[in-house]
Amino acid sequence: MDSLSLYPTSSRPQSTGQNPLPQLLQTPSGLALLELQGTINLPDQADPFEDGSENQEKQTPIGRLIFPDYNSQDPSSTAWMKRVYMYVGKHQRLSGEVKKLPKAIAVIRKRTDGVQEPGAAGNSPSGEQRDDLEIVEIVKYKIMFSLRPEPWESRITPLSYGQELITTPPRDAQLYRKAIQTYAHAMHSVIYPPEQYYIKRSTPHVPNSPLPVLVYRSVLLSNPDPASTCAAIEPNDWLKGGVFKHYGAHHFHSVTHECYAVFKGHSRLLLGRGPLDPEDDHDLLLDLKEGDAIVLPAGVAHCNLESSDDYEYVGLYPKGSPHWDNNFCKADGEETREKEANARAVPIPQSDPIFGVGGPLVTIWKKAVA
């Protein structure tokens, strides 16, 4: 019987670059173990792609891994292991989890560094050249998908406001709410992009912002109240600043961004100008109702024009932000420019208030100022 020699990992260079996996799954060579219940059908390597290039010159993407609850700021937490998504194409999603293996698994491969250990025979008893093996990695965890794929669809309807492109969720609010409420405490199964409204133009009394206002429709749980609203949003590092009602004074904040999470009633907001600025055909009016949330970048003026008697919302602010300042849009040009500089210096949060780390706010806002 032929035997093969097995050696520890050689001293060849390890994986370079940033490892996108959660820290618990990271290994020196960048390998991870993925378990799927099913068959992956890949294109025939002999068939060219539509653009005429050969298949072996390109990699065929199998899917996209998402760890929705992982927080890189708290790598010691393991709560995120209970929920992992793998999106396959545009219409299917696998739900899985990270499991610790009962026993660690060694990954081995042919030894290719040309090193021959003293006393190690290079040929088998039959006279054929023999390949030695080495341990590449010791894997202790696996990403496991044991369920059948579920249908998933990201539906985006483009419309315009001024010169900017805006994406909105589907108009079927009940379907949207049902999808959002699949998981308790706003652990969302489908991420629909928020509506985006740009108010880049400043006025003599209002800085406004290059960052778009974001509106999330029907994202709170059924029959929301301040407690359930904070339970859903505060884990995303947006913290409660208070519970507020109709506020008719034009104002903006120059030291922090702000999120309104409406848990009762409805209201119409006017954004982008103050009481000393002339009315404009392009004034931005937004209607909010129970279950909606809006994120206002620092510097954007806002006020309630009209509200139902029971209108209430929770005001939430990025963790670490200073206490908000109220500027009532009546300052002269010099003071407004000072406030504008303050507002532009407010950092982009690391987490979306509704969807958490990896949510759309961070990507949208960073792209807006790129």
C-alpha positions in Angstrom: 0.0 0.0 0.0 1.4 3.4 -1.0 1.8 6.0 1.7 1.9 9.8 1.5 3.8 12.1 3.8 1.9 14.9 5.4 3.6 18.1 6.6 2.6 21.2 8.4 1.9 24.4 6.4 5.0 25.6 4.7 6.2 29.2 5.2 4.8 30.5 1.9 3.1 33.9 2.0 -0.4 33.9 3.3 -3.4 35.6 1.9 -3.0 39.3 1.2 -5.6 42.1 1.3 -8.5 42.6 3.6 -10.5 39.6 4.6 -14.3 40.4 4.2 -15.4 37.6 6.4 -16.4 38.2 10.0 -13.3 37.9 12.3 -14.5 34.5 13.8 -14.4 32.9 10.3 -11.1 34.4 9.2 -8.1 32.1 8.7 -4.5 32.9 7.8 -5.0 31.7 4.2 -8.4 33.2 3.8 -10.3 29.9 3.4 -13.8 29.2 4.8 -16.1 26.2 4.8 -19.4 26.5 3.1 -22.1 23.8 3.2 -25.1 23.8 0.7 -28.0 21.4 0.5 -28.4 21.2 -3.3 -26.6 21.3 -6.6 -24.8 24.3 -8.1 -25.1 24.3 -11.9 -22.2 26.2 -13.6 -21.8 27.0 -17.3 -19.9 24.5 -19.4 -16.2 25.6 -19.3 -16.1 24.9 -23.0 -18.8 27.3 -23.8 -17.8 31.0 -24.4 -19.6 33.8 -22.7 -21.9 36.0 -24.7 -19.1 38.6 -25.3 -16.9 35.8 -26.9 -14.4 35.5 -24.1 -13.5 32.1 -22.8 -15.0 30.8 -19.6 -11.7 29.9 -18.0 -10.7 33.6 -18.2 -13.6 34.7 -16.0 -15.0 33.6 -12.7 -18.7 32.6 -12.5 -20.3 34.2 -9.4 -22.3 31.7 -7.4 -24.0 34.1 -5.0 -23.5 36.9 -2.5 -23.0 36.3 1.2 -24.5 38.8 3.7 -24.0 38.7 7.4 -26.8 41.2 8.4 -26.3 41.2 12.1 -22.5 41.3 12.2 -20.9 44.4 13.8 -17.3 44.8 13.1 -17.0 47.1 16.1 -17.9 44.2 18.4 -16.0 41.2 17.0 -16.4 39.3 20.3 -20.2 39.0 19.9 -21.5 35.7 18.4 -25.2 36.7 18.1 -24.7 37.4 14.4 -24.0 33.7 13.7 -27.7 32.8 13.8 -28.5 34.6 10.5 -26.6 34.5 7.2 -28.0 35.1 3.8 -26.8 34.0 0.4 -28.4 35.7 -2.5 -28.4 33.7 -5.7 -29.1 35.7 -8.8 -32.0 38.2 -8.6 -34.7 36.0 -7.3 -33.5 33.5 -4.8 -32.1 33.6 -1.3 -30.7 31.0 1.0 -31.0 31.5 4.8 -28.4 29.8 7.0 -26.2 30.2 10.0 -22.6 29.8 11.2 -22.0 26.6 13.1 -19.0 25.5 15.1 -17.7 22.1 13.9 -17.8 19.2 16.5 -14.2 18.6 15.4 -11.9 20.9 13.5 -11.2 19.9 9.9 -7.7 20.1 8.3 -7.6 21.1 4.6 -4.7 19.5 2.8 -3.2 19.9 -0.6 -0.3 18.8 -2.8 3.0 20.2 -1.6 4.4 22.4 -4.3 7.2 24.3 -2.7 9.8 21.7 -3.8 11.1 21.1 -0.2 12.1 17.5 0.5 12.3 16.5 4.1 15.4 14.5 5.1 14.8 10.8 4.8 11.6 11.3 2.8 11.3 9.1 -0.2 10.3 10.8 -3.4 9.1 7.7 -5.1 6.4 5.1 -4.3 7.3 1.4 -4.0 6.1 1.0 -7.6 8.7 3.4 -8.8 6.3 6.2 -9.6 6.9 9.8 -8.5 5.0 10.5 -5.3 3.5 13.8 -4.2 3.7 14.8 -0.6 0.9 16.7 1.1 0.7 19.6 3.5 -1.9 21.1 5.8 -3.2 24.4 4.4 -5.7 25.3 7.0 -7.4 24.2 10.2 -11.1 25.2 9.9 -13.3 25.3 13.1 -16.5 26.8 11.8 -18.7 26.4 8.7 -21.3 28.5 7.0 -24.3 26.2 6.6 -27.4 26.5 4.4 -29.6 23.5 5.1 -32.9 25.0 3.8 -34.3 25.2 0.3 -34.0 28.6 -1.5 -36.8 31.1 -0.9 -38.1 33.5 -3.6 -36.7 37.0 -3.2 -37.1 40.0 -5.4 -35.7 43.5 -5.2 -38.2 45.8 -6.8 -37.0 49.3 -7.5 -39.0 51.9 -9.3 -37.1 54.9 -10.6 -38.5 58.4 -10.5 -37.1 61.9 -10.5 -36.9 64.9 -8.3 -35.2 67.8 -10.0 -32.1 66.4 -11.7 -31.6 63.5 -9.3 -32.6 59.9 -9.6 -34.6 58.5 -6.7 -35.5 54.9 -5.9 -38.6 54.0 -4.0 -40.1 50.8 -2.5 -43.1 49.2 -4.1 -46.4 51.0 -3.7 -48.0 47.9 -2.1 -47.4 49.0 1.5 -49.0 45.9 3.0 -46.6 43.7 1.1 -43.7 45.9 2.1 -44.8 45.9 5.7 -45.2 42.1 5.7 -41.7 41.6 4.3 -40.2 44.0 6.8 -42.0 42.4 9.8 -40.8 38.9 9.2 -38.3 39.2 11.9 -38.9 40.7 15.4 -37.5 44.0 16.3 -37.2 45.1 12.6 -34.7 42.4 11.6 -35.5 42.8 7.9 -35.7 40.0 5.4 -35.8 42.3 2.4 -33.9 45.6 2.0 -35.7 48.1 -0.1 -33.7 51.3 -0.9 -35.1 54.3 0.8 -36.5 57.2 -1.1 -33.8 59.8 -1.8 -34.4 63.6 -2.0 -31.5 66.0 -2.7 -31.6 69.5 -1.4 -28.1 70.7 -2.3 -28.9 74.4 -2.9 -28.3 76.5 0.2 -30.2 79.8 0.9 -29.0 82.9 2.8 -30.3 81.4 6.0 -30.1 77.6 5.4 -27.0 75.5 4.6 -28.9 72.3 3.4 -26.6 69.4 2.4 -25.0 67.5 -0.5 -26.4 64.4 1.3 -29.9 63.3 0.3 -32.8 63.1 2.8 -33.8 59.4 3.1 -37.3 58.2 3.6 -38.1 54.6 4.7 -41.7 53.6 4.2 -43.6 51.3 6.6 -40.5 50.0 8.4 -41.7 49.9 12.0 -43.5 47.0 13.5 -47.3 46.9 13.7 -48.8 49.3 16.3 -45.5 50.9 17.1 -44.8 52.8 20.3 -41.6 54.5 21.6 -40.4 51.3 23.3 -40.7 49.0 20.2 -39.3 51.8 18.0 -36.2 52.2 20.1 -35.8 48.5 20.5 -35.7 48.2 16.7 -33.4 51.2 15.9 -31.1 51.8 18.9 -29.2 48.5 18.3 -28.1 50.1 15.0 -26.3 52.9 17.0 -29.0 55.5 16.5 -30.0 56.6 20.0 -33.2 58.1 21.3 -33.1 61.9 21.9 -36.7 62.3 22.8 -40.4 61.8 21.8 -41.8 64.8 19.9 -45.0 66.1 18.4 -45.9 68.7 15.8 -43.2 71.3 15.6 -44.0 74.2 13.2 -40.8 76.2 13.5 -38.4 76.1 10.6 -35.1 74.8 12.0 -32.0 72.8 11.2 -29.2 71.1 13.2 -25.6 71.9 12.4 -23.9 69.3 14.7 -25.8 66.1 14.1 -27.9 64.1 11.6 -31.4 63.2 12.8 -33.9 60.4 12.3 -37.7 60.8 12.8 -39.4 57.4 13.4 -43.2 58.1 13.3 -45.1 55.8 15.6 -48.4 57.5 15.6 -50.5 59.8 13.3 -49.3 61.6 10.1 -47.7 64.9 9.1 -46.6 66.9 6.1 -43.1 68.3 6.3 -41.5 71.2 4.5 -37.8 70.8 3.8 -35.0 73.0 2.6 -35.9 76.6 3.4 -36.7 78.9 6.3 -39.3 81.5 7.1 -37.3 84.3 5.5 -36.7 82.5 2.3 -39.3 83.0 -0.5 -41.6 80.2 -1.4 -40.6 78.2 -4.5 -42.3 75.9 -6.9 -39.6 73.4 -6.0 -40.3 73.4 -2.3 -40.0 69.8 -1.1 -43.1 68.6 0.8 -43.0 65.1 2.2 -45.9 63.2 3.9 -45.1 60.9 6.7 -47.4 58.4 8.4 -47.2 55.8 11.2 -44.5 53.3 10.5 -42.4 55.7 8.3 -38.9 57.0 9.2 -37.0 59.9 7.7 -33.3 60.7 8.0 -32.4 64.4 7.8 -28.7 65.3 7.1 -27.1 68.0 9.3 -27.9 71.4 7.8 -31.2 70.5 6.1 -34.1 72.8 7.3 -37.4 71.1 8.2 -40.7 71.8 9.9 -44.1 70.4 10.2 -46.7 72.2 8.1 -49.7 70.3 9.3 -50.2 67.2 11.4 -52.9 65.0 12.8 -53.7 65.6 16.5 -52.1 62.3 17.5 -48.9 62.7 15.5 -45.8 61.6 17.4 -42.4 60.4 16.6 -39.1 59.3 18.2 -36.1 61.5 17.4 -32.9 59.4 17.1 -29.3 60.5 16.6 -26.1 58.7 15.7 -24.2 57.3 18.7 -21.5 59.7 19.8 -23.2 62.8 18.3 -23.3 66.0 20.4 -26.7 67.2 21.6 -28.5 68.8 18.8 -28.6 72.5 18.3 -31.7 74.3 17.0 -31.0 77.0 14.4 -34.2 78.8 13.3 -33.1 79.8 9.8 -33.0 83.6 10.5 -29.2 84.1 10.8 -27.2 86.4 8.5 -25.0 85.1 5.8 -21.8 85.0 7.8 -23.4 82.9 10.6 -25.1 80.7 8.1 -21.7 80.0 6.4 -20.3 79.1 9.8 -23.2 76.7 10.5 -22.7 75.2 7.0 -19.1 74.4 7.8 -20.1 72.7 11.0 -22.8 70.7 9.2 -20.4 69.6 6.4 -18.0 68.3 9.1 -20.5 66.0 10.7 -19.3 62.5 9.9 -21.3 59.9 8.0 -22.6 57.3 10.4 -21.3 53.8 10.2 -24.7 52.2 10.5 -28.1 52.7 8.8 -30.8 53.4 11.5 -33.3 50.9 10.0 -31.1 48.2 8.5 -27.9 48.5 10.6 -24.4 47.8 9.5 -24.4 47.2 5.7 -27.6 49.1 5.2 -28.1 51.6 2.4 -27.5 54.9 4.2 -23.8 54.6 4.4 -23.3 53.6 0.7 -25.8 56.3 -0.5 -24.2 59.1 1.5 -20.6 58.2 0.8 -21.4 58.1 -2.9 -23.1 61.5 -2.7 -19.9 63.2 -1.4 -17.4 61.1 -3.4 
